């Protein structure tokens, strides 16, 4: 499985500001994803980060609020813009492995608290 | 109706005992199935993929029942370190859902001494 790192691991931010989360993979991967996990909830897919093109967003998530970059096959960023306390969550990136079932592996997550 | 449903638990299991729990999914076209394990404040980690014929990995056995649209996980000889939340994950097949995983809310297992 790929080794995935995320920065920062946690942050406390003021409302109205923005935070950019970085995801780095130790090998080239085609598919990268960004998820959110709110307290006590399961994971919700925010978007698929596509290399060389715009990200594909899920219903309820928009580019203006969660801009995503994917400059190459090993790196992606997610920005949480104009934050409010409702954005307090864990944000995780994941990559899809080239196994028989195309399993996904997750980064360690970024724990965001918005005050 | 949620696409993937799980009993949230907690399942309180004495050390050494066996525990089993299910997960149901609503999309009959789903093709790939997984069990992930998530420890408190950590990321989900792949426990095992679930194959049509069922599969076993050490003390863990997963089964798939396509007719009734559920998968199961059985843990034998439970260890204290098995305490975690187990996430049932299903992958779509259609063009617009390929690559997307649907997550259950998780089943909490607590193994007690």
Interface residues (C-beta under 8 A of the other chain):
Chain A: X1 X31 X33 X41 X42 X43 X44 X45 X48 X92 X96 X99 X100 X101 X102 X103 X104 X105 X106 X107 X108 X109 X111
Chain B: X32 X34 X41 X42 X43 X44 X45 X46 X49 X87 X91 X99 X100 X101 X103 X104 X105 X106
